[in-house]
Amino acid sequence: MKLSHLELFQNLVNLAASDGKFTEEEVLYLAQRAEQWGISNDEFESCVAGLMEGALEIRLPETQAKREELLAEMIRLMAVDGQLAETEKRLCATASAKMDFTTVEFRQLLDRVLAHCASE
């Protein structure tokens, strides 16, 4: 199963909501990704409305390249507001482990993405 941009976007919405609040930076980041990936306003609202219905769930891609893309997007979103909430970090670490990244691979990706975010 290959994750669509909509499924990837839903994962990011779930991560953003994992600490119980959406920061302005997170909302702007999600809006940019929605526009970039062709997510309609209705789809955007549906993703957010889905949060009210139950538990957060991250859908994992099958290919390693897509898994790395998802994890990198999750890290970018987690860092966008300048605050790394414990719930967000736990969700990223859990997703990383479920996607079979080693601790070393996760840290390397984390360092690479955060370094890129800092230079933007």
C-alpha positions, -999 to 999 in steps of 0.1 A, spaced: 0 0 0 14 34 -10 2 63 11 -14 91 -9 -7 127 -1 -41 128 17 -30 100 39 4 116 45 -14 148 53 -38 130 78 -7 116 96 7 152 99 -27 165 113 -26 136 138 9 145 149 1 182 152 -29 173 174 -10 149 196 0 175 221 -36 187 225 -33 220 206 -25 234 172 0 263 171 -2 290 145 31 277 130 16 241 128 -15 254 111 5 274 86 28 244 79 -3 222 73 -19 248 51 13 250 30 15 212 27 -22 210 18 -17 235 -10 15 218 -22 -1 184 -23 -35 195 -38 -55 188 -6 -89 205 -10 -105 226 18 -131 198 23 -104 172 27 -85 195 51 -116 200 72 -124 162 71 -89 154 84 -93 178 113 -129 167 120 -116 131 122 -96 141 153 -129 146 171 -140 111 165 -113 91 182 -77 80 187 -48 93 167 -35 68 142 -5 70 119 -7 50 87 27 37 77 39 35 41 53 2 28 84 15 10 115 27 29 117 59 8 81 68 16 86 59 53 116 83 54 95 110 37 68 106 63 92 106 92 110 137 78 76 155 74 67 145 109 99 159 123 95 192 103 60 196 117 72 188 152 99 215 150 79 242 132 66 259 163 100 257 181 87 235 208 93 198 209 64 185 229 69 151 247 38 136 230 50 147 196 85 132 203 70 100 215 47 97 185 77 103 161 98 78 180 70 52 180 64 57 142 101 55 136 103 22 154 72 8 137 88 17 103 119 -3 113 143 26 116 171 20 140 178 45 167 209 56 148 189 60 115 162 80 133 188 103 150 206 109 117 173 118 99 163 140 129 197 158 128 195 162 90 160 176 90 165 199 120 197 213 105 178 220 73 149 236 92 174 258 111 190 270 78 156 280 62 
